[in-house]
Structures are given as structure tokens and as C-alpha cells.
Amino acid sequence: LNLTPCEVKLIAVDLYGKKIERKVIRSVFEKTETYYKKVCDNINDFIRAIDLRPEQILGVGLAMQGLISADGTTVVYGAILDCTDLRTDVFKKYLSYDCFFVHDPAGAALTELWVSPELKDAVYLSLSRHLGGSFITDRQVQPGKHGHSGTFEHIKMVPDGKKCYCGKHGCAETICSAEALLGDEDPDEFFAKVRSGEPEARDRWLEFLKNLAALINNLHLMTDVDFILGGHLAPYFTETDIHTLYTNIRDLCPFYDTDDYIRISKMPSHNITIGAAIPFLMRFIDNIDG
């Protein structure tokens, strides 16, 4: 699952990580028993509707817009949904399956690893409504000592800039997220304007690419690994856009690097929900191999 402010996104995948069925339910997130039970009722109804037996379900991963404890049981920071300290216990009482939380960009990065066996070290940037990311080292998503590794969205980029949902000002979230670019505008309509050369849309997109280049440059100076652009905006990038990113980065970077380290995600769609399921698949396969 992926629990968002206004939707519950469900997906069932097989042992290859391939989609069996998917469903999206309009449901406003609430910290109430009624909401928790409704989510679990939808899970159980979904499983029955696609004719799966309970013993075929390895578990339920819950992707959250928040930082997650190391054991996957608690949201330790959940400003977007106002769900700090939320525990999986509120769902487990209505489910007969194992379940745990996954930080949503970490889920997206897990999906990228699943479909990219050659991938070893990288920075994953989730360019969705909210900005997010993950460090990937030796094919492992790195949560960090305190669980906030990869929270690039809160790097201060504009002194005294716009207020971020974290309460600080000028975070990368305020200039590099899809919300910062589009607001409530439909992305298909926006990019149709960009590609047709409509001046206002084109200028907004070029400014966005300039800001994104600054973020990538800062992170690349620290890591010097490949960058994967994922999330809702990823499918809209063209080769020209990637070239523009490299050009902007060269204006900022003291070193000359070849244009070979930025690529588009292989799984820009459903990556968060699939990623929430992948830990169960990995555990199952590891047990077989063991």
C-alpha cells in the first residue's frame, strides 16, 4: 500500500515483483480508528476480489510519507500526514498478515534495485509531489544512523526562501518538487505547453531544471555515483532535458565529468507500492536459498 493524504493505493505483486492487480481508493488520511479499520477492510476486500487465499499473502507493506523506525513498526517523523508515532499495531489488529512501514522513497529505490541487477551504488531522487530520495550503497538502501539518510528535500538551497512543510525556509522541497513546479496543474497539460514552446511554461521548466541541477551537483560532489531520476516527473524528461541538466551542472561544478551519470528510472510507475512489497519477496527468496 501507499497511504497518501487523499488516497490509498493498493497493489498485489507476484514473486517476480510483477503486478497482479492494482486499485486506488479515495480516502482522506485520518488518525482515527475508523480510518485504520477502513484501510484494512479495503485490503481484505482487495485480496478476496482477486481470488487470492490468505496463505498466499506474504505480508502487507505500508509505504508512508514519513521517516520509519529501523524495525519498520513506527513512523518517527510524519509531518506531511501529521502521523508521527503512528504504529503498525493500529492496522495489525484488523489484519491476519505481517505488516510493516516503508519510507516511500526507500520503497521506490527498492523497486529500482529489483529491476536493475547491475545497479550497485547510486543516488535515487524521487521527483513526485514531494521531493524525496535514497542513498544506495552496495545494492542496499541506506537509512542512516537516525533514519533520515536521503532526506535531500530538506537541504537548504534558498536562504530565507519559501516555507517548507518541515517549518524551515528555503528547503529543496520548495523548488525541486513536483508541487513546487506544478501546484495543482495537470502535468500532461503543463508539459504539452513546454514542448509547444509556450513561454511561461517553458521558463518555469527551465528554472526547475536549473534548481534540480544545483541539487544534483551538491550531492554528486559528495557521492560521485550515478543518479536515478524517478517519481511522477521522471517520464516527462527528454534527452534534451537531461542535456540541459548536465549543462547547468557544468556551470556549477569545478570538475569536468562526462555526461554519463544521470538516468531515468526503469520503474517510474507504481514504484512506491511495489517497493513496499519487495522486502517480503526478498525475505521469502532468502529463506528458500538458505
N, C-alpha and C positions, 0 to 999 in steps of 0.2 A: 504493500500500500504506500501511497504518498498522501499524507494529510496536509492540506493547504488551507489558507483562510476561508475559502469558499467551496472547496471540492474535496471529495475522497476519490482517489484514483486507485483502482484495483487491477491487478494483472496476475494471471496464473501462468507459470512457465514450466516447461518440462526439464529433464535432466541435462539437456543441451543448452538451457537458458533461452529456448525459443518460446515465443508467445503461444499459449493455448487459447486464451480468451482475455479480453480487457473490457472494463466498464468504468465509466466516470459518473459519479453521483453528486449532484449539487447539494451541499450541506455546509452550513456555516460552522466553523470550528468554535466550540464552547468547552469551557472547563466544567462540564456538568455530567452527572451520571447518565442523564438522558442521552447526551451525545455519545458517550462511550458505548452504551448499550446499542445505540443505533448503528454505530460503525461495525460492531461485532455482529449484529443481526444481518447487516449487508454482506459481511464476509461469509457467514454461514449460508445465506441465500445464494450468493455467487457460486460457492462451491457446489451446492446442490444443483444449481441451474446448468452447470457444465458437466454434470454427471460424474463427479469425482467422489470416490469413497474417502472417508476420514483417514484411513490408514495410508492413503496415497499422498497425504499432505505432510511434507517435512517440517513446515513451520510457517509463520507469518512474520515477515519483516515490515516494520513500520518506519518509513522514511519521514524524517521530521525536519522542519526549518529551525534547527537549533543544535547546539553542541550536546554531545551524548557522553555519558559516563563510560569508562573503559569496559564495564561488564554489559553495556547495552540496555540497562534497566531504567535509566533516569535521564531526563533532559536537564542538563546542568545550567544551560543558558538558552532561553527561548523568548527573545524579545519580540520577534515578529508575530508569533502566535500568543504571546503572553502566557507561556506554558512552562516556565522554569519550575523545576522539581516534579514535573509530571512523571509518573512511574508506569511501567508496563502492567503493574498489578491491576490498574483500573480496567484494562482490556482482558487480562487473563481470566478474570472471574466469569467472563462470558464466552470464553474460547476453550476448546479442548486441545489446543495446539501450543507448542512452544512459540514464543514470540519475543522479539527484541527491537529496540530502536536503532536506526541508522541515520547519521547526519546526511542530508540529501546530496550534497556534492560528493561525499565519500561514496555513496551509492552509485552515482554517475561514474566515478573513477573506477569502481569495481567492475562495472559493465564494460568500460573501455579495456581494462585488463583482460576480461573474459574473452573479448573478441579480437584481441591483439596479442597473440602469444609471443611476438617478437619484442613487445614493449618491456623495457626494464626500468629506466629512470625517466621521469617526466614531471612537468607541472600541468595539472589539469585545471582549466579555467571554465567555470560554468557561467555562461552568459545568458542567464534567464532573467525573469522579472527581478529577482535579486541576484547580485553577484555572489559567487562562491568559488571554492577551489580546493584542491588537494595536492600535496606532495606525494609522488610515487617514487619509492626507492627500492631497488632490487625486487620489483613486482609486488611491493607491499604499500598500501596506503598508510601514510604516517600520521597518527593522531596527535603526536607530541606529548610532552610530559603532563600538560594540563588540559589536553583535549582540544586546543584551539589552533593547532598547526593547520596552515592552509586558509586561514580566515583573511585572505587578501582584501576582502571587501572593506576592512576597517583600517587599512593603511591610509594615513593622512596624506592627501595629494593636493588639496587646495586650502591653504591657511585661511581661516575664517570663511570657509565655503558653506554650502548648504548643510542643513542639519540632517544627520543620518538617523535611522531608527534606533541606533545604539545610544543616541543622546549627544554624541560628539559632532564636530563640524568638519566638512571637507573630506570625508572618507571616500575611498574609491567607489563605494556603493553609489554615491551621489552623482557620479559622472560616467561610470563604466557598466552600469546595469541596464537591462532592457527597459526597466521602468524609467530610468533617467533619460534614456533615448526616446522612448515612445509615449510614456504616460499611459493613457488608455487607448491610444491609437492602434488600429489593427496593423500588425506587421506586414501582411501581404499588401495592404494599401500603401503603407509607407514605402516599402521597397520598390513597388511599382512606380512611385513618384521619383525615387532615387534613380532608378535605371532609365527613366524617361528624361532625366536631366532637370526636373523641377528644382529651381534654385534653393528654396528654403529647405526642402527635404535633403537635397544633396549637401548643403552646407552643414546641416545637423549631423549627417552621417560622417562627413569628413572630420568634423570636430570630435565625434565619438571615436573614430579611428585614431586620431591624434592622442586622445586621452588614454585609449587602450594601449597604444604603443608605449606611452610613458610608463604605464604599469608593467607591461611585459618587459621593458628594458630594465627596470629596477629589479624585477625578480630574476631575470636572466643573468644580470651581473652577479647575483648571489648564488645561482644554481648551475648555470651553463649546461642545461639539459634541454630536451625537446619540450615544446609547448603544444598542448592539445586544446583547441577551442571547441567547447561543447555547449549544450543548453539550447534554449529556444532560438537564439540568434544565429547559431552556427550554420544552419542550412542556407542562410541568405548570403553568406560570404562568397565572393567570386575570386578568381585568381588575381584580378586587378586589385581587389580589396587587400588581399594578402601582400601583394607587391607594395601597396601604399603603407601598410604596417611596417614592412622592412625599411622602406624609405624614411619614414618618421623615426624609426628606431636608430637608423644610422646617423641621423642628425643629433641624437642624444648620447649615443654610445661612444666611448673613447677608443674602442677596439673595432677592428673590421672582422665581422663574422659572415660566413657565407649564408645565403638565404636558404637554409635547409633545416630549420628547427621549429617552424610553426606549421601545424597541420590541423585539419578539421576532423572532429570526432567521427569515428566509424559508426557510432550509435547515438545520433542526436535526438532520436525519438524514444520515449518510454525508458530512457536510460536510468532514471532515478528509481522507478518502480521495479524494474528488472534487477537493478543493483541491490535493492532491499532484500531480494530473494537469494541472491548469489551466495551469501555466507552459508545458507543451508545446503546449497548444492555442493560447495567446497567441502563442508564437513562430511556430507554423505559420501563423496568420492574418496576423501582421505580415509574414511573408515573402511571402505572397500579395499583400497590399496594397502591399508595396514593389516 
